[in-house]
């Protein structure tokens, strides 16, 4: 097959990775900025560098995305399915970024792949979607909520004898490390999803056997994700940093949320399980915020975020299905 249609799909995949980066930049550093542990520009620069490094650790997750979601046909139809899925996911990322709502780029991509495949009559591997993707993505936010709550309780009991000023100062230093760990985990998880789609495009077009992830694909996805992260998703950053816990998370809450999320992302990465970094960090922020005044959590904001989470998969699937149907009808 000619390289032009393949190149278009790869370009769309890199655009998706870029939007994923600036959409999810807040995942790593929103609380660190809100607690003033890091300045905004230093925070996103650190996150971009660690996203770049983490991307090279996620080959196993890329294989899951490439093998367990859909089985697209070879040739033009397969590329149309992949291109439609990417456009649908990009559109959802841009819409939720504009509204300042943290949503899962991973759910949008997987929903797009499923919707476009259904529209084209291609095979959707529902068993793989459930066991390899949906179940880990359901468990990860619950784990983030519980782990952050328990760690926060333990931390408060240990810090009870320290002065508030001294504790906050020390925890801001610790939060730099926890934000860095979260950024590395974000790169591990999210760049791999772009890699998986690119490998699929190369496979259905006959340019690759699909047995491995070429280093050029890793590098391209890593650079696109890092560039998007450095651009910074300030709208969503304000939501995560100041609109879930008011007036803003304390350094202890920010550090615990980031460290808990990072641990879950690394464990999922070791198991080759793709999870949503957005869902995990958001739930961890709520879990950490449960220690202290209940009124500090803005439950209205939490409810709006949950509603966005629920519609992400079907919305991206519907848009991608429509695009695919139109493209195949031309």
Backbone bond lengths (Angstrom), bond angles and torsions (degrees), N, CA, C in turn:
res aa  C-N    CA-C-N  psi(-1)  N-CA   C-N-CA  omega(-1)  CA-C   N-CA-C  phi
1 X - - - 1.462 - - 1.519 110.13 -
2 X 1.327 115.90 145.86 1.457 121.48 177.12 1.525 110.27 -61.29
3 X 1.349 116.02 148.56 1.464 120.70 -176.22 1.521 112.98 -74.70
4 X 1.332 118.84 -18.81 1.471 120.06 -174.08 1.534 113.09 -59.51
5 X 1.343 120.05 -53.59 1.469 118.27 179.48 1.526 112.78 -63.76
6 X 1.324 116.33 -34.04 1.466 119.33 176.87 1.520 109.61 -65.26
7 X 1.329 116.14 -41.81 1.466 120.39 179.43 1.520 111.96 -62.70
8 X 1.342 116.66 -36.24 1.473 119.90 178.34 1.524 109.94 -63.25
9 X 1.329 116.77 -44.46 1.469 119.98 -179.60 1.530 110.37 -66.39
10 X 1.320 117.55 -40.53 1.466 120.27 178.22 1.529 109.89 -63.91
11 X 1.333 116.87 -40.66 1.472 119.80 177.77 1.526 110.71 -62.04
12 X 1.333 116.90 -41.21 1.467 120.29 176.96 1.527 110.81 -63.14
13 X 1.335 116.62 -38.03 1.464 120.19 178.44 1.532 111.14 -63.69
14 X 1.327 116.22 -39.60 1.467 119.44 178.99 1.531 110.99 -70.60
15 X 1.336 116.86 -35.16 1.469 119.69 174.98 1.529 109.49 -64.37
16 X 1.331 116.60 -41.64 1.462 119.83 176.19 1.526 110.43 -59.06
17 X 1.338 116.97 -44.74 1.469 120.06 179.64 1.526 110.92 -61.24
18 X 1.345 116.79 -39.01 1.465 120.07 178.16 1.527 110.41 -63.62
19 X 1.344 117.44 -47.29 1.467 119.69 179.20 1.531 110.59 -65.57
20 X 1.313 116.57 -33.80 1.459 120.50 174.93 1.523 109.90 -60.75
21 X 1.336 116.47 -41.69 1.459 120.64 -179.63 1.513 112.95 -63.32
22 X 1.357 117.58 -51.91 1.463 116.93 -176.64 1.526 111.37 -77.13
23 X 1.339 117.61 -25.23 1.461 120.61 174.76 1.525 110.65 -67.04
24 X 1.329 116.50 -39.28 1.464 121.27 -173.73 1.521 113.92 -105.33
25 X 1.339 117.83 7.24 1.468 119.34 177.87 1.520 110.75 -55.38
26 X 1.331 115.34 -35.05 1.462 121.14 -178.82 1.520 111.90 -63.67
27 X 1.334 117.82 -25.84 1.462 119.89 -178.41 1.515 112.08 -55.04
28 X 1.317 116.13 -41.34 1.453 120.90 -173.77 1.518 113.28 -84.03
29 X 1.328 117.04 -36.52 1.467 118.33 -165.09 1.514 115.31 -126.18
30 X 1.329 119.01 0.76 1.467 119.72 -176.36 1.516 111.98 -58.67
31 X 1.327 117.01 -46.50 1.466 118.78 -177.63 1.529 111.28 -73.13
32 X 1.336 117.45 -32.29 1.465 119.65 177.72 1.527 111.01 -65.16
33 X 1.329 116.79 -35.28 1.463 120.55 176.50 1.522 110.20 -73.08
34 X 1.338 116.32 -41.55 1.466 120.01 -178.38 1.524 112.12 -63.06
35 X 1.346 117.48 -34.25 1.466 120.53 179.83 1.531 111.98 -89.83
36 X 1.338 116.33 -0.14 1.470 123.14 179.94 1.527 112.79 65.83
37 X 1.318 115.96 26.53 1.457 119.04 172.13 1.526 110.31 -71.52
38 X 1.350 116.52 -29.92 1.455 122.03 178.64 1.520 108.97 -139.15
39 X 1.334 116.17 149.72 1.459 119.77 172.65 1.519 108.42 -75.45
40 X 1.330 118.64 154.97 1.467 120.25 -176.04 1.526 113.98 -55.32
41 X 1.319 118.17 -48.68 1.460 119.69 -174.75 1.523 111.55 -70.21
42 X 1.329 118.24 -39.13 1.468 119.98 176.63 1.526 109.91 -64.54
43 X 1.332 116.00 -38.96 1.462 120.15 -178.68 1.523 111.22 -62.21
44 X 1.325 117.83 -48.35 1.469 118.98 -177.32 1.531 110.59 -72.02
45 X 1.328 118.53 -29.94 1.468 120.05 176.09 1.527 110.23 -66.12
46 X 1.327 116.40 -44.26 1.468 119.97 176.76 1.524 110.59 -61.83
47 X 1.335 116.59 -44.00 1.459 120.18 -179.89 1.523 111.18 -62.33
48 X 1.340 117.35 -39.12 1.464 120.59 -179.35 1.527 111.02 -64.34
49 X 1.326 116.68 -43.60 1.465 120.41 -179.59 1.522 110.85 -64.21
50 X 1.339 116.76 -43.13 1.457 119.86 -178.20 1.525 111.79 -75.59
51 X 1.329 118.09 -29.87 1.469 120.55 170.22 1.526 109.80 -59.16
52 X 1.329 115.88 -43.81 1.461 121.36 -179.71 1.528 110.59 -60.38
53 X 1.333 116.29 -44.71 1.470 120.23 -179.75 1.525 111.06 -68.34
54 X 1.336 116.53 -43.35 1.455 119.79 -177.22 1.511 113.51 -64.75
55 X 1.333 116.57 -27.25 1.463 120.06 -177.81 1.525 112.49 -59.75
56 X 1.312 117.36 -28.48 1.458 120.60 -177.21 1.529 112.71 -82.04
57 X 1.342 116.32 1.41 1.462 120.51 -179.83 1.526 112.60 -102.87
58 X 1.343 117.71 -1.06 1.455 119.98 -169.73 1.511 116.19 -108.18
59 X 1.324 119.03 28.10 1.462 120.07 -176.66 1.528 111.70 -62.10
60 X 1.335 117.27 -36.11 1.461 120.25 -179.82 1.516 112.14 -62.96
61 X 1.336 116.91 -39.64 1.459 120.79 178.23 1.526 110.15 -67.98
62 X 1.328 116.76 -37.20 1.463 120.62 177.55 1.525 110.78 -59.54
63 X 1.316 117.06 -37.84 1.462 120.42 179.01 1.537 111.06 -64.95
64 X 1.341 116.08 -39.76 1.462 119.66 178.99 1.525 110.33 -62.04
65 X 1.343 117.13 -45.86 1.463 120.72 179.61 1.525 110.58 -62.88
66 X 1.321 116.68 -38.33 1.459 120.33 -177.63 1.517 114.20 -75.76
67 X 1.342 117.50 -20.84 1.459 119.66 -171.47 1.530 114.70 -118.61
68 X 1.347 118.28 -20.41 1.466 120.10 -168.26 1.517 114.50 -111.14
69 X 1.332 119.76 2.13 1.466 121.15 -174.99 1.524 111.54 -103.71
70 X 1.309 116.80 -57.36 1.463 121.33 -178.71 1.521 108.83 -138.88
71 X 1.327 114.66 165.97 1.464 120.71 172.85 1.526 107.22 -126.20
72 X 1.332 116.42 84.54 1.464 119.36 -175.41 1.520 111.72 -72.87
73 X 1.328 117.03 149.77 1.475 120.01 176.45 1.529 110.02 -70.47
74 X 1.316 115.10 160.47 1.462 119.36 177.62 1.525 110.25 -74.56
75 X 1.336 114.14 158.79 1.453 119.68 173.28 1.519 113.94 87.53
76 X 1.338 114.20 -157.07 1.464 121.31 -173.34 1.528 112.45 -58.20
77 X 1.334 116.94 -42.83 1.464 119.79 -176.29 1.534 111.03 -61.02
78 X 1.319 116.81 -41.19 1.457 120.11 178.37 1.516 111.98 -63.08
79 X 1.324 116.73 -40.84 1.467 119.97 178.83 1.526 111.74 -68.05
80 X 1.343 117.12 -36.02 1.465 120.44 176.87 1.531 109.93 -62.83
81 X 1.320 117.12 -42.32 1.468 120.84 178.22 1.525 110.18 -59.47
82 X 1.313 116.87 -48.58 1.465 120.62 -178.04 1.531 111.40 -65.70
83 X 1.341 116.43 -43.02 1.460 119.67 179.30 1.521 111.89 -63.62
84 X 1.334 117.17 -41.41 1.464 120.67 179.16 1.518 111.14 -64.50
85 X 1.332 116.63 -40.91 1.464 120.84 178.59 1.526 111.05 -62.08
86 X 1.310 116.43 -42.07 1.467 120.34 -179.43 1.522 111.63 -67.08
87 X 1.323 117.46 -41.61 1.465 120.27 178.94 1.525 110.15 -64.02
88 X 1.338 116.83 -42.17 1.457 119.82 177.68 1.521 112.36 -61.43
89 X 1.336 116.77 -42.42 1.468 120.56 179.32 1.520 111.37 -67.84
90 X 1.327 117.10 -39.67 1.470 120.62 177.96 1.527 109.98 -62.70
91 X 1.329 116.55 -43.96 1.467 120.48 -179.95 1.527 110.97 -60.89
92 X 1.319 116.89 -41.69 1.478 119.93 179.42 1.531 110.81 -66.86
93 X 1.327 116.97 -40.91 1.470 119.99 177.21 1.527 111.05 -59.33
94 X 1.330 116.49 -43.97 1.462 119.67 -178.50 1.532 111.25 -67.69
95 X 1.325 117.21 -39.96 1.458 120.39 -179.54 1.528 111.03 -64.68
96 X 1.339 116.92 -47.71 1.470 119.29 -177.96 1.523 111.26 -70.89
97 X 1.337 117.53 -31.56 1.474 119.03 174.13 1.527 109.76 -63.97
98 X 1.319 117.16 -43.98 1.455 120.62 -179.39 1.528 111.20 -61.16
99 X 1.340 116.31 -36.45 1.454 120.91 179.21 1.530 112.54 -83.67
100 X 1.336 117.13 -3.88 1.457 120.43 179.32 1.511 113.57 70.39
101 X 1.329 117.63 26.28 1.455 122.06 -176.78 1.530 110.85 -105.61
102 X 1.322 118.22 121.90 1.466 120.03 175.53 1.521 110.88 -69.82
103 X 1.300 117.17 118.47 1.465 122.08 177.62 1.519 107.90 -133.18
104 X 1.304 115.54 169.71 1.462 120.36 -174.81 1.525 111.50 -89.77
105 X 1.319 116.55 114.99 1.468 120.44 172.49 1.525 110.14 -63.07
106 X 1.329 116.25 -32.12 1.465 120.41 179.69 1.518 110.69 -66.37
107 X 1.338 117.44 -45.56 1.468 120.28 177.70 1.531 110.31 -61.72
108 X 1.335 116.36 -39.63 1.465 119.73 179.93 1.525 110.79 -63.00
109 X 1.318 117.19 -42.69 1.462 120.73 -179.52 1.522 111.07 -66.88
110 X 1.314 116.96 -46.13 1.463 120.10 -178.07 1.527 110.41 -67.71
111 X 1.331 116.70 -39.47 1.462 119.55 174.61 1.514 111.31 -61.36
112 X 1.327 116.81 -40.88 1.462 120.46 177.68 1.509 112.50 -62.59
113 X 1.324 116.84 -43.05 1.466 120.14 178.74 1.530 111.21 -62.63
114 X 1.335 116.21 -42.73 1.464 119.51 -179.75 1.528 110.94 -67.17
115 X 1.341 117.20 -45.34 1.457 120.39 -178.22 1.513 112.86 -63.32
116 X 1.326 116.87 -45.37 1.469 120.15 179.88 1.529 111.14 -64.71
117 X 1.323 116.57 -38.30 1.465 119.81 179.65 1.521 111.25 -65.85
118 X 1.336 116.81 -40.67 1.459 120.02 178.23 1.530 110.90 -63.07
119 X 1.335 116.14 -41.25 1.463 119.92 -179.97 1.521 111.70 -64.15
120 X 1.328 116.22 -31.94 1.462 120.48 -178.35 1.520 112.96 -90.82
121 X 1.323 117.13 -4.72 1.454 120.09 -177.49 1.514 113.25 75.28
122 X 1.332 117.02 21.01 1.464 121.55 179.31 1.535 109.51 -87.50
123 X 1.314 115.51 169.61 1.458 121.62 -175.86 1.532 110.96 -79.38
124 X 1.330 115.83 125.90 1.465 122.07 171.23 1.520 107.67 -105.29
125 X 1.312 116.80 125.14 1.468 121.60 -177.05 1.526 108.92 -87.79
126 X 1.346 115.63 80.15 1.466 120.04 -173.95 1.521 111.95 -62.53
127 X 1.328 117.82 -34.82 1.459 119.62 176.61 1.512 111.74 -62.40
128 X 1.329 116.60 -43.17 1.460 120.45 177.58 1.509 112.04 -65.64
129 X 1.350 116.42 -40.17 1.463 119.76 178.82 1.522 110.15 -61.48
130 X 1.333 116.89 -41.45 1.460 119.48 -177.88 1.528 111.98 -71.13
131 X 1.332 117.01 -55.06 1.459 119.94 -173.13 1.519 113.71 -76.05
132 X 1.331 117.49 -39.58 1.461 120.39 -174.60 1.524 113.92 -90.60
133 X 1.352 117.16 -20.87 1.457 119.71 -173.73 1.526 112.09 -123.72
134 X 1.343 117.16 -60.82 1.463 120.35 -172.56 1.521 112.25 -63.87
135 X 1.320 117.39 -46.51 1.464 119.69 -177.33 1.529 112.33 -62.15
136 X 1.348 118.98 -48.17 1.471 117.65 175.34 1.524 113.41 -60.35
137 X 1.345 116.93 -33.96 1.458 119.03 -179.30 1.524 112.46 -74.85
138 X 1.338 117.26 -22.92 1.461 120.28 173.54 1.521 111.04 -79.23
139 X 1.318 116.16 -38.56 1.463 120.40 -176.91 1.528 111.40 -72.26
140 X 1.347 117.50 -37.35 1.466 119.97 -172.23 1.527 113.94 -60.88
141 X 1.350 121.25 -43.72 1.461 117.55 178.02 1.522 112.75 -68.37
142 X 1.333 117.68 -34.85 1.458 119.88 176.13 1.530 110.34 -63.40
143 X 1.330 115.65 -41.87 1.460 119.83 177.45 1.523 110.71 -64.09
144 X 1.350 116.96 -41.36 1.460 120.15 178.32 1.512 111.90 -61.16
145 X 1.328 117.46 -42.81 1.464 122.13 179.35 1.523 110.92 -61.81
146 X 1.325 116.80 -49.55 1.463 120.89 -175.71 1.532 111.26 -69.72
147 X 1.337 116.54 -46.64 1.467 119.55 -177.83 1.528 110.48 -62.88
148 X 1.328 117.84 -45.14 1.467 119.78 -179.51 1.529 111.10 -63.64
149 X 1.322 117.32 -38.99 1.470 120.46 178.49 1.526 110.83 -62.95
150 X 1.330 116.87 -47.14 1.466 120.14 -177.73 1.528 111.63 -67.48
151 X 1.334 116.37 -42.72 1.468 119.31 179.83 1.525 110.49 -65.32
152 X 1.341 116.58 -37.96 1.461 120.09 178.87 1.527 111.08 -64.28
153 X 1.318 117.59 -41.87 1.471 120.40 176.72 1.524 110.88 -60.60
154 X 1.332 115.81 -44.70 1.466 120.19 -179.94 1.524 110.88 -63.62
155 X 1.330 116.50 -43.30 1.463 120.41 -178.42 1.526 111.34 -63.89
156 X 1.310 117.42 -43.84 1.462 120.84 -179.44 1.524 110.51 -62.49
157 X 1.339 116.76 -39.15 1.467 118.91 178.95 1.525 111.36 -66.21
158 X 1.326 117.23 -32.04 1.470 120.56 -179.62 1.518 111.99 -79.07
159 X 1.334 117.00 -29.21 1.463 120.22 -176.30 1.527 113.24 -93.71
160 X 1.311 116.16 4.66 1.458 118.41 -174.24 1.513 114.86 -59.06
161 X 1.338 117.77 -29.25 1.466 120.45 -176.87 1.527 113.01 -89.01
162 X 1.323 118.12 -6.78 1.461 120.71 -178.66 1.521 111.03 -89.95
163 X 1.320 116.49 153.27 1.463 119.83 175.89 1.520 109.20 -69.71
164 X 1.325 116.27 149.83 1.463 121.68 -178.64 1.523 110.70 -59.87
165 X 1.337 117.47 -43.04 1.467 120.50 -177.14 1.520 111.12 -63.82
166 X 1.337 116.46 -45.42 1.457 119.77 -178.74 1.529 110.49 -65.64
167 X 1.336 116.95 -42.58 1.460 120.20 -179.14 1.523 111.37 -62.80
168 X 1.335 116.77 -44.19 1.462 119.79 179.89 1.515 111.91 -62.84
169 X 1.335 116.59 -40.03 1.466 119.84 179.44 1.527 110.46 -62.68
170 X 1.331 117.09 -48.17 1.459 120.46 -178.36 1.527 111.51 -65.15
171 X 1.322 115.99 -37.61 1.460 119.46 -178.19 1.521 112.22 -72.13
172 X 1.330 117.00 -28.57 1.471 118.38 174.46 1.521 110.71 -64.46
173 X 1.343 117.17 -38.88 1.466 119.68 175.67 1.533 109.96 -63.27
174 X 1.341 116.60 -43.64 1.464 119.84 179.64 1.518 110.98 -64.42
175 X 1.339 116.03 -30.79 1.456 119.06 -177.70 1.520 112.77 -69.79
176 X 1.318 117.26 -26.45 1.466 119.59 174.47 1.529 109.36 -61.05
177 X 1.343 115.32 -43.42 1.468 119.49 178.99 1.518 111.48 -67.97
178 X 1.337 117.52 -41.85 1.470 119.50 -178.39 1.526 111.20 -67.93
179 X 1.328 117.47 -36.49 1.465 120.10 176.54 1.528 110.42 -65.31
180 X 1.334 116.57 -39.30 1.464 120.02 176.87 1.517 111.83 -64.25
181 X 1.333 116.65 -40.65 1.466 120.35 178.09 1.521 110.83 -63.45
182 X 1.327 116.06 -39.84 1.467 120.49 178.73 1.530 110.48 -64.89
183 X 1.332 117.34 -41.46 1.466 121.02 -179.90 1.526 111.04 -64.03
184 X 1.331 116.82 -39.76 1.464 120.08 177.58 1.525 110.49 -63.60
185 X 1.340 116.47 -42.34 1.458 120.15 178.14 1.520 112.69 -65.44
186 X 1.339 116.19 -35.52 1.464 119.68 177.06 1.526 110.92 -63.47
187 X 1.321 116.76 -42.95 1.465 119.98 177.08 1.515 111.65 -62.09
188 X 1.333 116.90 -42.41 1.461 122.21 178.97 1.526 110.65 -58.10
189 X 1.332 116.79 -45.26 1.456 121.09 -174.42 1.534 112.71 -78.73
190 X 1.334 116.48 -51.36 1.465 118.41 -165.06 1.519 114.46 -84.71
191 X 1.321 118.46 -32.59 1.469 118.38 177.14 1.522 110.31 -65.40
192 X 1.328 116.56 -31.51 1.460 120.34 -177.57 1.523 112.09 -62.78
193 X 1.331 116.77 -30.67 1.464 119.49 -177.90 1.525 110.80 -69.53
194 X 1.328 116.11 -37.57 1.469 119.52 173.97 1.521 110.75 -66.21
195 X 1.320 116.78 -41.71 1.465 120.55 178.60 1.525 110.85 -57.79
196 X 1.336 116.21 -43.19 1.457 119.73 -178.81 1.514 112.82 -60.74
197 X 1.339 116.65 -40.18 1.464 120.23 179.69 1.523 110.97 -69.51
198 X 1.321 117.27 -39.81 1.470 120.05 179.05 1.531 110.39 -63.87
199 X 1.327 116.33 -42.59 1.471 119.29 177.77 1.524 110.21 -61.92
200 X 1.335 117.79 -39.65 1.463 120.78 175.68 1.531 111.21 -59.43
201 X 1.337 116.26 -44.07 1.465 120.39 179.67 1.523 111.09 -61.85
202 X 1.319 116.63 -42.22 1.464 120.31 179.05 1.529 110.99 -66.60
203 X 1.334 116.11 -33.32 1.463 120.22 -178.02 1.530 111.50 -72.51
204 X 1.342 117.13 -49.21 1.475 119.26 -176.66 1.523 111.52 -69.18
205 X 1.333 117.14 -21.02 1.465 120.23 178.41 1.517 112.71 -90.72
206 X 1.345 116.29 -2.97 1.452 120.29 177.25 1.510 114.92 83.06
207 X 1.326 117.55 12.63 1.464 120.33 -179.43 1.518 113.04 -95.91
208 X 1.322 117.97 -0.88 1.458 121.26 179.64 1.521 108.53 -156.75
209 X 1.334 115.38 153.10 1.460 120.09 176.34 1.523 111.64 -82.34
210 X 1.336 116.88 -15.92 1.460 121.06 -179.15 1.511 113.97 79.85
211 X 1.344 117.54 8.14 1.465 120.00 -177.43 1.519 112.99 -77.70
212 X 1.321 116.90 -22.89 1.466 118.87 179.67 1.521 109.32 -145.74
213 X 1.328 114.69 173.62 1.459 121.31 178.62 1.527 107.57 -103.91
214 X 1.334 119.26 110.12 1.472 120.61 -178.71 1.528 111.42 -59.60
215 X 1.305 116.13 148.87 1.467 119.68 -177.60 1.525 110.69 -63.90
216 X 1.346 117.15 -31.02 1.470 119.33 178.30 1.528 110.88 -63.65
217 X 1.340 116.72 -37.18 1.465 120.67 178.15 1.525 109.86 -66.54
218 X 1.330 116.78 -43.55 1.465 120.54 177.15 1.524 110.95 -58.50
219 X 1.314 116.01 -47.04 1.460 120.51 -176.92 1.521 111.21 -64.57
220 X 1.334 116.72 -44.52 1.457 119.90 -179.38 1.522 111.82 -61.83
221 X 1.341 117.18 -46.24 1.462 120.86 179.67 1.523 110.81 -64.47
222 X 1.325 116.49 -39.88 1.466 120.35 -179.49 1.523 111.25 -64.34
223 X 1.328 117.09 -44.95 1.463 120.65 -178.92 1.524 111.62 -66.45
224 X 1.342 116.96 -40.77 1.462 119.74 179.90 1.516 111.07 -65.28
225 X 1.340 117.15 -43.29 1.461 120.54 178.78 1.527 111.01 -63.82
226 X 1.335 116.08 -43.94 1.468 120.23 -179.17 1.523 111.37 -64.88
227 X 1.337 116.96 -40.06 1.471 120.00 178.97 1.528 110.58 -63.82
228 X 1.329 116.53 -41.38 1.458 119.57 177.89 1.516 112.23 -65.08
229 X 1.323 115.96 -39.40 1.465 119.72 177.96 1.519 110.83 -62.68
230 X 1.339 116.83 -42.09 1.463 119.38 -179.05 1.525 111.03 -66.25
231 X 1.341 116.90 -29.20 1.464 119.51 176.66 1.527 110.97 -63.75
232 X 1.339 116.47 -31.35 1.461 120.29 172.71 1.512 114.00 79.67
233 X 1.327 116.40 123.19 1.464 120.82 177.48 1.517 110.54 -97.50
234 X 1.317 116.12 76.87 1.465 120.19 -169.25 1.518 113.18 -65.13
235 X 1.320 118.95 -31.56 1.464 120.53 -179.34 1.530 110.84 -62.70
236 X 1.327 115.94 -48.18 1.465 119.76 -179.73 1.524 110.33 -72.12
237 X 1.328 116.56 -30.80 1.455 120.24 178.93 1.528 111.11 -60.43
238 X 1.324 116.00 -39.11 1.470 119.38 178.10 1.521 111.15 -65.63
239 X 1.337 116.70 -36.38 1.468 119.59 179.28 1.526 111.23 -65.25
240 X 1.328 116.71 -48.92 1.458 120.05 -178.16 1.529 111.62 -71.39
241 X 1.332 116.15 -36.15 1.458 119.36 -174.40 1.508 114.57 -81.45
242 X 1.363 118.46 -28.89 1.464 119.21 -171.90 1.527 115.14 -135.77
243 X 1.310 118.72 -7.44 1.464 118.97 -173.98 1.518 114.14 -111.95
244 X 1.333 118.19 0.16 1.454 121.01 173.11 1.527 109.71 -98.76
245 X 1.331 115.99 -50.68 1.462 121.39 173.42 1.515 107.15 -110.13
246 X 1.319 118.09 125.44 1.457 121.75 -178.70 1.527 110.13 -114.29
247 X 1.363 116.19 147.45 1.464 125.60 0.40 1.523 113.31 -73.59
248 X 1.355 117.85 -22.89 1.465 122.73 175.40 1.521 106.75 -168.57
249 X 1.342 117.52 156.76 1.469 118.72 177.91 1.528 111.06 -62.87
250 X 1.319 116.68 147.50 1.452 121.08 170.95 1.521 108.98 -77.59
251 X 1.343 118.23 159.41 1.469 119.66 -179.80 1.527 113.05 -54.23
252 X 1.323 117.04 -38.04 1.467 119.48 179.50 1.521 110.57 -63.45
253 X 1.328 116.97 -43.59 1.468 120.62 -179.76 1.522 111.58 -65.20
254 X 1.333 116.63 -42.27 1.454 119.92 178.93 1.507 112.41 -63.93
255 X 1.334 116.48 -44.34 1.462 119.98 -179.27 1.516 111.24 -64.70
256 X 1.327 117.00 -43.95 1.461 120.56 -179.21 1.526 110.80 -64.84
257 X 1.334 118.10 -43.21 1.463 120.86 179.76 1.522 110.84 -60.78
258 X 1.317 117.24 -45.52 1.465 120.68 -178.90 1.519 111.72 -67.25
259 X 1.334 117.03 -45.41 1.460 120.26 -178.25 1.528 111.20 -65.17
260 X 1.332 116.95 -40.66 1.470 120.37 178.85 1.523 110.40 -63.80
261 X 1.335 116.81 -45.38 1.464 120.82 179.42 1.521 111.29 -62.27
262 X 1.331 116.75 -43.96 1.459 120.15 -179.05 1.524 110.98 -60.64
263 X 1.330 116.77 -42.65 1.465 120.32 -179.76 1.525 110.90 -60.78
264 X 1.337 116.28 -41.32 1.473 120.28 179.85 1.529 110.54 -67.71
265 X 1.333 116.94 -40.19 1.470 119.92 179.26 1.527 111.19 -63.73
266 X 1.331 117.08 -40.15 1.461 120.01 179.86 1.524 110.92 -68.03
267 X 1.339 116.40 -41.93 1.459 119.28 178.96 1.527 110.07 -62.69
268 X 1.333 116.67 -45.16 1.462 120.29 178.06 1.526 110.90 -61.63
269 X 1.335 116.76 -40.40 1.459 120.25 178.24 1.514 112.23 -62.07
270 X 1.349 116.71 -40.57 1.462 120.40 178.71 1.519 111.55 -64.39
271 X 1.348 116.13 -29.62 1.465 121.17 178.81 1.531 112.24 -90.66
272 X 1.349 116.43 3.14 1.474 122.60 -177.14 1.527 111.19 58.48
273 X 1.332 115.97 36.03 1.459 121.46 -179.82 1.522 109.64 -104.89
274 X 1.336 119.04 116.18 1.462 120.36 177.35 1.526 110.50 -73.29
275 X 1.329 116.88 126.29 1.459 121.38 177.45 1.526 108.64 -128.09
276 X 1.318 115.21 165.45 1.462 120.39 179.82 1.520 110.12 -88.86
277 X 1.314 116.97 117.29 1.465 119.80 175.75 1.524 110.72 -64.79
278 X 1.327 116.89 -34.82 1.470 120.85 179.83 1.526 110.77 -63.46
279 X 1.316 116.87 -49.28 1.454 120.03 179.91 1.527 111.26 -62.29
280 X 1.329 116.10 -40.84 1.464 120.12 -175.60 1.524 111.58 -66.54
281 X 1.331 117.95 -47.44 1.464 119.78 -178.21 1.523 111.06 -70.58
282 X 1.328 117.94 -36.98 1.461 119.66 179.51 1.524 110.57 -63.37
283 X 1.328 116.65 -46.43 1.465 120.04 178.25 1.528 110.99 -63.98
284 X 1.327 117.52 -36.50 1.464 120.29 179.16 1.523 111.28 -66.97
285 X 1.324 117.40 -36.92 1.465 120.17 176.81 1.527 109.90 -62.82
286 X 1.328 116.95 -43.00 1.472 120.17 177.67 1.525 110.22 -63.76
287 X 1.336 117.43 -43.62 1.461 120.87 179.47 1.515 112.33 -59.79
288 X 1.331 116.50 -43.91 1.465 119.83 177.79 1.525 111.16 -67.36
289 X 1.324 116.51 -33.44 1.463 120.50 -178.94 1.511 114.04 -73.83
290 X 1.344 117.46 -14.99 1.464 120.48 179.24 1.529 112.27 -70.30
291 X 1.316 116.79 -18.00 1.466 120.63 176.32 1.520 107.88 -87.55
292 X 1.303 116.61 115.33 1.468 120.50 -177.20 1.511 109.91 119.14
293 X 1.312 117.06 -150.57 1.464 121.39 -177.73 1.533 110.06 -70.78
294 X 1.342 116.70 123.98 1.467 120.05 177.43 1.524 110.95 -63.18
295 X 1.336 116.01 -28.93 1.464 119.59 -179.06 1.515 112.21 -70.04
296 X 1.346 117.49 -11.56 1.462 120.24 -179.74 1.526 111.24 -70.78
297 X 1.336 118.03 -24.22 1.457 121.29 179.51 1.516 108.92 -88.13
298 X 1.312 116.30 127.40 1.453 121.28 177.77 1.527 108.12 -87.62
299 X 1.327 115.25 94.52 1.452 120.37 -174.06 1.522 111.96 -67.05
300 X 1.318 118.03 -26.10 1.459 120.09 175.77 1.516 111.44 -62.66
301 X 1.351 116.49 -42.84 1.464 120.63 176.60 1.521 111.10 -64.14
302 X 1.344 115.84 -43.02 1.466 120.16 178.84 1.531 110.23 -59.82
303 X 1.339 116.75 -41.82 1.456 120.44 179.30 1.523 112.20 -63.09
304 X 1.340 117.13 -41.33 1.467 119.91 178.51 1.523 111.15 -64.58
305 X 1.320 116.20 -39.04 1.471 119.96 178.01 1.524 110.22 -63.18
306 X 1.325 117.38 -43.86 1.464 120.53 179.48 1.525 111.54 -61.20
307 X 1.324 116.49 -39.47 1.473 119.15 178.82 1.522 110.89 -64.02
308 X 1.324 116.91 -39.61 1.474 120.07 176.67 1.525 109.94 -63.01
309 X 1.330 117.39 -41.89 1.463 120.55 178.40 1.523 111.23 -58.34
310 X 1.328 116.87 -42.04 1.458 120.76 -175.87 1.532 112.39 -66.72
311 X 1.321 117.11 -32.57 1.475 119.18 -175.96 1.524 112.66 -95.10
312 X 1.330 118.34 -6.05 1.473 120.05 -175.93 1.526 111.77 -59.48
313 X 1.321 117.31 -53.19 1.470 120.44 -176.55 1.528 111.11 -61.18
314 X 1.362 119.18 -54.42 1.477 117.89 -178.37 1.523 113.70 -65.93
315 X 1.335 118.08 -33.36 1.468 119.75 -179.71 1.526 110.56 -66.79
316 X 1.324 116.91 -48.10 1.465 120.18 178.61 1.524 110.56 -63.87
317 X 1.331 116.82 -37.58 1.468 120.54 178.62 1.527 110.83 -63.68
318 X 1.325 117.10 -42.38 1.465 120.48 -178.34 1.521 111.91 -65.75
319 X 1.336 116.52 -44.77 1.464 120.12 -179.99 1.527 110.29 -64.20
320 X 1.318 117.01 -44.25 1.466 120.74 -178.94 1.522 111.42 -66.21
321 X 1.328 116.57 -38.34 1.465 120.06 178.36 1.530 110.99 -63.11
322 X 1.325 116.50 -43.19 1.465 120.32 178.71 1.520 111.10 -62.89
323 X 1.325 116.21 -45.32 1.473 120.20 179.35 1.517 110.90 -61.28
324 X 1.316 116.14 -43.09 1.469 120.06 -178.40 1.531 110.71 -65.66
325 X 1.322 116.70 -43.02 1.468 120.44 178.98 1.523 111.58 -60.74
326 X 1.331 115.96 -42.73 1.470 120.44 179.41 1.526 110.34 -65.03
327 X 1.351 116.03 -46.39 1.472 120.20 -177.36 1.517 111.68 -63.17
328 X 1.337 117.65 -40.34 1.466 119.87 -179.30 1.513 112.91 -75.25
329 X 1.347 115.86 -17.79 1.464 119.62 178.73 1.513 112.85 -83.07
330 X 1.335 116.65 -16.27 1.470 119.90 -176.91 1.530 111.22 -73.72
